[in-house]
């Protein structure tokens, strides 16, 4: 029996794997945000998150560590949402493996 994966589930798996980066610090920020906040975002913020995952690890690290901010307002907004989530009480109990 060949079971088809619904398109949303397949996209979610892709997002999860793209959220797991080569740097542990990024994993600790991106994976919990995906699991706990992504579904509650509006379509524009979800698209901004998906686009953010196409960025290089070094750029993500600089932005998410608040050393610099992205110039593009849409990208800056999603970075700020990820940082706010990481600093909130909602994310404290989650650590990806």
C-alpha positions as CSV (number, residue, x, y, z in Angstrom):
1,X,0.0,0.0,0.0
2,X,1.5,3.3,-1.1
3,X,0.3,6.1,1.2
4,X,0.5,9.7,-0.3
5,X,1.7,12.5,2.0
6,X,-0.6,15.5,1.9
7,X,1.1,18.6,0.4
8,X,1.0,20.5,3.7
9,X,2.7,17.6,5.5
10,X,5.4,17.4,2.8
11,X,6.0,21.1,3.0
12,X,6.2,21.0,6.7
13,X,8.9,18.3,6.6
14,X,10.9,20.3,4.1
15,X,10.7,23.4,6.3
16,X,11.8,21.3,9.3
17,X,14.9,20.0,7.4
18,X,15.7,23.4,6.1
19,X,15.4,24.8,9.6
20,X,18.0,22.4,10.8
21,X,21.2,24.2,9.9
22,X,24.9,23.6,10.1
23,X,25.1,25.6,13.3
24,X,23.6,24.5,16.6
25,X,22.7,28.1,17.6
26,X,20.5,28.4,14.5
27,X,18.8,25.1,15.2
28,X,17.9,26.4,18.7
29,X,16.2,29.4,17.2
30,X,14.6,28.2,13.9
31,X,13.3,24.7,14.8
32,X,11.3,25.8,17.9
33,X,9.9,28.8,16.0
34,X,8.8,26.5,13.2
35,X,7.2,24.1,15.6
36,X,5.5,26.6,18.0
37,X,4.8,29.7,16.0
38,X,4.8,29.1,12.2
39,X,1.2,27.8,12.0
40,X,-0.1,31.0,13.7
41,X,1.7,33.4,11.3
42,X,-0.2,35.1,8.6
43,X,0.6,34.1,5.0
44,X,3.1,37.0,4.5
45,X,5.1,36.1,7.6
46,X,5.0,32.4,6.6
47,X,6.4,33.3,3.2
48,X,9.1,35.5,4.8
49,X,10.1,32.6,7.0
50,X,10.3,30.2,4.0
51,X,12.4,32.8,2.2
52,X,14.6,33.3,5.2
53,X,15.6,29.7,5.1
54,X,17.2,30.2,1.7
55,X,19.8,32.5,3.3
56,X,23.3,31.5,4.1
57,X,24.0,30.3,7.7
58,X,26.5,33.1,8.3
59,X,23.9,35.8,7.4
60,X,21.3,34.1,9.6
61,X,23.7,33.9,12.4
62,X,24.6,37.6,12.2
63,X,20.9,38.6,12.1
64,X,19.6,36.2,14.8
65,X,22.5,37.1,17.1
66,X,21.5,40.8,16.6
67,X,24.9,41.8,15.3
68,X,23.2,43.3,12.3
69,X,19.6,43.6,11.0
70,X,18.5,42.7,7.5
71,X,17.9,45.7,5.3
72,X,14.7,44.4,3.8
73,X,11.8,45.3,6.1
74,X,10.0,41.9,5.5
75,X,13.1,40.0,6.4
76,X,13.8,42.2,9.4
77,X,10.3,41.5,10.7
78,X,10.6,37.7,10.6
79,X,14.0,37.9,12.2
80,X,12.5,40.0,15.0
81,X,9.7,37.5,15.4
82,X,12.1,34.6,15.7
83,X,14.2,36.5,18.3
84,X,11.1,37.5,20.3
85,X,10.0,33.9,20.3
86,X,13.3,32.7,21.5
87,X,13.3,35.2,24.4
88,X,9.8,34.4,25.4
89,X,8.7,31.9,28.1
90,X,7.0,29.8,25.4
91,X,10.3,28.6,23.9
92,X,12.2,27.8,27.1
93,X,11.2,24.1,27.4
94,X,12.1,23.1,23.9
95,X,15.5,22.0,22.7
96,X,15.8,20.2,19.3
97,X,17.7,17.0,18.9
